[in-house]
């Protein structure tokens, strides 16, 4: 399986992406998905802290919204903070 390097993190005052990390993936699309999921986990570890909105924050500021609207807004908030990338490591993996 090919080897890729991924970087992920949070923008703004959170310092952006960290160091390159090696992962095995079937292709670059899967490597990007792994990086995206890692960035989402990073966001969720700060969810509701340091200015990052949680589901409860959105519910409180938009009490008339249904669950789908709240989830959509939370995902937009999360995606506006996360950063991620991937690249193939040439000569490694099969």
N, C-alpha and C positions, 0 to 999 in steps of 0.2 A: 504494500500500500504506500502511496506517495507520502512524503513528509512535507509539512507546511509549517510556517511560523505565523503566529497570530499575535496581535497586540490589541488591547482593549482597556477601557477605563471611562472616566467621566471628565467632561470638559469643564470650563469655567475655573473656579478656584480649587477644583479637585485634582488638578495636575495633569489631566489628559491621560493618554495611553501609557501603560507601563512598559516593561521590557519585553522583548520578543520571547515567545514560548513555543516550543515545538509540539506539534500534534500530528497524528496520522489521520488522513481523510482520503476518501475515494477520489475527490476532485476539488478544485478551488472553490466551487459553490458550497460544498460541505464545510470546507475550512472557514469560509465567511460565516456560515451558519453557527459554527462552534464559537467563533469570535463574538458574534452578535449575542448568543446566549450567555456567554461569560460576561459581556458588558451589561446585559440585563440583570444578571445576578449581582453584579457590583452595584448597580443603581438600587436594587431592592435591599441591599445591605444598609443603605442610607435612607431608605424610603421614609418620608415624613420628618427627616432631620436636615439641618443645615440648608433650609430653603427648598428641599426637594419635596414635591407634593405627594401625599399618600392618597389612597382611595378615600379615606375619611375626610381629609382636607377638601377634596373636590366635592364630596357629599355635603359638607358644611357650607361651602360657598355657592353651591348650586342645588338647593334642596328640591327644586322642581324637576330635576333631571331624572330620567329612568336609569336603570343599571347599565344598559348598553351605552348610553351617552357618557356616563361616568367612567366606564372602562375605556371607551375611546379617548376621552380627554386624558386619562391617566397614561395610556400608552403614548399619546402625543407628547406629553410632558417628559416621560421617560426617554423616548427616542430623541428628544431635543437635547438631552444631556449626554447620551452615550456616544462614545467614539470607538471604532474598531476597524481593523484591516487584517488582511492575510496575504501571504506570498508563498510561492512554492520554493522549497529548498532544492536546488538543482544537485543532482548526483546522490541524493539520499532517498531511500525507500525504493519500492518496486511496484 
